[in-house]
Amino acid sequence: DMGISVRALLRKNTEPYEQPGLAEDRFSDNELLDAMLAHPILINRPVVVTPLGTKLCRPSEAVLDILPDPQQGAFTKEDGEVVIDEHGHRVSH
């Protein structure tokens, strides 16, 4: 549904990624999926599903593109960066 490859969903900054050499192109999609099932930390997230589509929402404000209704209130990222103000307006950076 996301239109991305299995490898694009693979989280690279984790120990399980480095250990079996998953960076190498020798792994099939099924082998990568098996690794993700064995080590869920390898799955890049969050993956959000709405009636408008499915998307890997990194950075977190990417979720705004697939919300069926516009964000009504403030939206602040985990690091404190304001994306939408208290009036529902997108803040440009």
C-alpha positions, 0 to 999 in steps of 0.5 A: 500500500505504501509503494515502497520497497521492503528495504525502504522499510528496514530500520538501519540504525539498530544492532540487528541490522549490522549483525547479519549484514543486512546492508548487503544486497544479497538478501531477498525481500522474503529474507528481509521480512523474516528478519523484521519478523524475528527482530521487530525493531528492524521495522521503520515506524510509525506506519500509519493507515488511513482511508487516504492511504498508508505511509511511513510517517518519518518525520512525524509530520508526514502523517498530516498528508494522509489525514482525512480531515485537516489537523484542527489544533496544535501539532508539536513534534517529539523534539518540541518543534511546532508544525501546526500552531494552536489555530490549526495553521501550518508553521513554516520553517 
